[in-house]
Amino acid sequence: MAHQSRQATTPVSVHRLMGEPAEQGGALTKDPAFDWTQFRLGIYVRARPEDVYTIWTTSQGLCRWFLRSAAFAASSGRPSSRREAAKVPPFETLAARPDAEMCQTGDRYRWEWFYNDGVAGEDWVLDVRPPTKLSFGFGAGMLVEVLLRKQGVWCEVNLRQYDIPNTPRAHRDMHMGCRAGWVFFLTNLKSVVEGGHDLRETERAKTRQLHLVNI
């Protein structure tokens, strides 16, 4: 009976969640060549997909586990050319959505982290499909896709970051750097949703210490 109870409460499909090769005949399949242009990460959160989706898609929600400040504003979408990008108005001139309002496809965003006393970035929301899919631009032409799936009492969270430049510097800063960051933030997402504990370092004097893993 104890074995059955453990199976009922433990998430499954670990290889699929983490993007790893599945076992075949007791052995792992041969690893493909390493792809520096993308990575996948996953985690299980004990919550409804609707609730997890809300903290991914509202300014109020993102600041609970990911950002120091966040703002979304309606726009005509991500520019498709440099000429269009040159015509994009400053974010400050746009009307930001209320903190509790869900972002929409085509929205522009401005996000700020605690890291290094406030690193900020701007981009666009590309696709909003409540409560299962969210995708957005993530600087340097990169894209992030988040997929949510109900698995019993769990919400399966799958994140893919892709279109990462295939250069030595991008391997270090964008693939390894972003991957390490998402590992922490997905863990913090689970912590906040399940227990209410925010694991980030938020004191200004400490966020200037760039070796910290939780900012």
C-alpha positions in Angstrom: 0.0 0.0 0.0 2.8 2.4 0.8 4.3 1.8 -2.7 0.9 2.6 -4.3 0.6 5.8 -2.3 4.0 7.0 -3.4 3.2 6.4 -7.0 -0.1 8.3 -6.7 1.6 11.4 -5.4 4.9 11.5 -7.4 4.9 13.2 -10.9 5.7 11.0 -13.8 7.2 11.4 -17.3 10.5 12.8 -16.0 12.4 12.2 -19.2 9.8 14.0 -21.3 9.6 16.8 -18.9 13.3 17.5 -18.9 13.8 16.9 -22.6 16.1 13.8 -22.0 16.2 10.7 -24.1 13.8 8.0 -23.0 14.9 4.6 -21.8 14.7 1.8 -24.3 15.3 -1.8 -23.2 16.8 -0.7 -19.9 19.4 1.7 -21.5 19.3 5.3 -22.6 19.2 6.1 -26.3 22.4 7.7 -27.8 22.7 11.4 -27.1 22.4 13.6 -30.1 24.9 16.3 -30.8 24.7 19.1 -28.3 22.5 22.0 -29.4 23.7 25.3 -28.2 20.8 27.1 -29.9 18.2 25.9 -27.4 17.5 24.3 -24.1 14.5 22.8 -22.2 13.8 22.7 -18.5 10.8 21.5 -16.5 9.4 21.3 -13.0 6.2 20.1 -11.4 4.2 22.5 -9.2 1.4 21.4 -7.0 -1.2 23.8 -8.2 -3.8 24.3 -10.9 -2.5 25.3 -14.3 -4.8 28.3 -14.2 -3.1 29.6 -11.1 0.4 29.0 -12.4 -0.5 30.7 -15.6 -1.7 33.8 -13.8 1.7 34.3 -12.1 3.4 34.0 -15.4 1.2 36.5 -17.2 0.5 39.4 -14.8 2.9 42.0 -13.5 1.7 41.3 -10.0 2.3 37.6 -10.4 5.8 37.9 -12.0 7.0 40.0 -9.1 6.2 37.3 -6.6 8.9 35.0 -7.9 10.9 36.4 -10.9 11.2 40.1 -11.2 11.6 43.3 -9.1 9.2 45.2 -11.4 7.2 44.3 -14.4 4.9 46.2 -16.8 2.9 45.1 -19.9 1.4 47.5 -22.4 -0.8 47.0 -25.5 1.1 47.3 -28.8 1.0 46.2 -32.4 3.4 43.4 -31.8 7.1 42.7 -32.2 8.7 44.6 -35.2 9.6 42.3 -38.1 12.4 44.6 -39.5 14.9 47.1 -38.3 13.0 49.8 -40.1 9.9 49.0 -38.0 12.0 48.7 -34.8 13.3 52.2 -35.4 9.7 53.5 -35.2 8.9 51.9 -31.8 8.1 54.5 -29.3 9.7 54.6 -25.8 8.0 52.2 -23.4 7.3 55.0 -21.0 4.9 56.6 -23.5 2.6 53.5 -23.5 -0.3 52.9 -21.1 0.6 50.0 -18.8 -2.0 47.4 -18.0 -3.1 47.2 -14.3 -0.8 44.9 -12.3 -3.4 42.2 -11.9 -4.5 42.2 -15.6 -3.2 39.4 -17.8 -1.0 40.3 -20.7 -2.2 39.8 -24.3 -0.6 38.6 -27.5 1.3 41.5 -29.0 1.9 43.3 -25.7 5.2 45.0 -25.1 6.8 44.4 -21.8 9.5 46.0 -19.6 11.0 43.7 -16.9 13.5 44.5 -14.2 15.4 42.0 -12.0 17.1 42.5 -8.6 20.4 41.4 -10.2 23.2 43.9 -10.1 20.9 46.5 -8.5 18.4 46.4 -11.3 19.0 45.0 -14.8 16.1 45.7 -17.1 15.0 44.3 -20.4 12.2 45.0 -23.0 10.6 42.8 -25.6 7.2 41.5 -26.8 4.7 38.9 -25.8 4.2 36.6 -28.8 1.5 34.2 -27.9 -1.0 34.0 -25.0 -3.2 30.9 -24.8 -4.7 30.6 -21.2 -4.0 28.4 -19.3 -1.6 26.3 -21.4 0.8 28.3 -23.4 2.8 31.5 -23.2 5.7 32.7 -25.5 7.7 35.9 -25.5 10.9 37.4 -26.9 13.8 37.4 -24.5 16.5 39.7 -25.8 19.1 39.2 -28.6 16.4 37.7 -30.8 15.9 34.8 -28.5 12.4 33.3 -27.7 10.9 31.6 -24.7 8.0 29.2 -24.7 6.2 28.0 -21.6 3.8 25.1 -21.7 1.6 24.1 -18.8 -0.2 20.7 -18.5 -2.4 19.3 -15.7 -1.0 16.0 -14.3 -3.4 15.0 -11.5 -2.8 17.4 -8.6 0.3 18.7 -10.3 0.9 21.4 -13.0 3.7 20.3 -15.3 5.7 23.4 -16.4 7.9 23.0 -19.5 10.1 25.9 -20.6 12.0 26.1 -23.8 14.4 28.9 -24.7 15.5 28.9 -28.3 17.0 30.9 -31.2 20.1 31.4 -29.1 23.0 32.7 -31.2 25.5 29.9 -31.9 28.7 31.8 -31.0 31.2 31.1 -28.2 30.1 34.2 -26.2 26.4 33.2 -26.6 27.2 29.7 -25.4 28.5 31.1 -22.2 26.2 34.2 -21.6 23.0 33.1 -23.2 22.8 29.3 -23.1 24.6 28.5 -19.9 23.8 31.8 -18.2 20.1 31.8 -19.0 19.8 28.1 -18.3 21.3 28.6 -14.8 19.0 31.5 -14.2 15.9 29.6 -15.2 16.8 26.7 -13.0 16.7 29.0 -10.0 13.6 30.9 -11.0 11.6 27.8 -11.8 12.6 26.4 -8.4 11.5 29.7 -6.8 8.2 29.5 -8.7 7.6 26.2 -7.1 8.6 27.4 -3.7 6.4 30.5 -3.8 3.3 28.7 -5.2 3.6 25.7 -2.8 4.9 27.3 0.3 4.9 31.0 0.0 8.7 31.3 0.5 10.5 33.7 -1.9 14.1 32.4 -2.2 15.5 35.6 -3.9 18.0 37.9 -2.3 16.3 41.3 -2.5 18.4 43.6 -0.3 20.1 46.2 -2.5 23.6 45.8 -0.9 23.5 42.0 -1.5 22.2 42.1 -5.1 25.4 43.9 -6.2 27.3 40.7 -5.3 27.2 39.1 -8.8 28.3 35.7 -7.6 25.0 35.1 -5.9 22.7 32.5 -7.5 19.4 33.7 -6.2 19.0 37.2 -7.7 
